[in-house]
Amino acid sequence: MLNIETILDLHIVDENNKRDEYYEQFKGKHSASSAGYCYKKQYYQLHGYEGEPMDKRVKRLLRLGTLLHKDLEESLNKYAKNIKEKGAESVQIFTEHLIEIPSLNVVGHLDYMFIIDDREYWVGDLKSLNDWSWKLKFGKKFANKKQSPHYYLQLGTYCLGVQQQFHVKEPMMLDLLWYNKNDSNIKNSSVDPMWIHRAQAYWIDLNDFLLEVGDDILDVEATTAIGIPMMDWECKYCQFNKICKGGMNWKKK
């Protein structure tokens, strides 16, 4: 009997390999999607260290996120074509748009952007959440719980790239589109433009730190330097925790 699970997993591996081949051209650069991560993790990624391989279940979860992003991209491209045919030339729509920030050694692909009348810039990012993360984000019970800044710094990074590429001086509109993987519920939230400045500060601090410390960062233990880690849960889920000195056994003090 055919093993459908194995066939599916082989397909996902093949698709991941294609993605890795595409991103080879950006080797030696920081990924915008890693904004806000631990400085030591950034070092490992920048220098091509091999982390722990993901298990098949995690690969399937990530594949669902990829397919969701693909649907968003295709739907917006279709919408862009329709409004163009109707003569709505005042609206430009960009999807999976490459942004580059050479001064910060950062590259990435923003999910979507609307430019209205060549002066209003609306940049957005899609985030898929499991049910627990959704409750942490939107549940009244967790209203006062501190949220991870990662998503906001990532969006701010995309906006930095847009500002440089399009020479934007006007205020920008920032948007996060949240998708619940458990029940397919969708919510939007506006994001304060201050995250653009915070993203810039993060990348400047990271680059300065890596330049100053260099390869000696490999001997820096978790919690002994600012930015290692950035968030108290990072070490637990980091793919480099087995090669990171102190990372595997890190516990919040």
Disulfide bonds with the S-S distance in Angstrom:
none
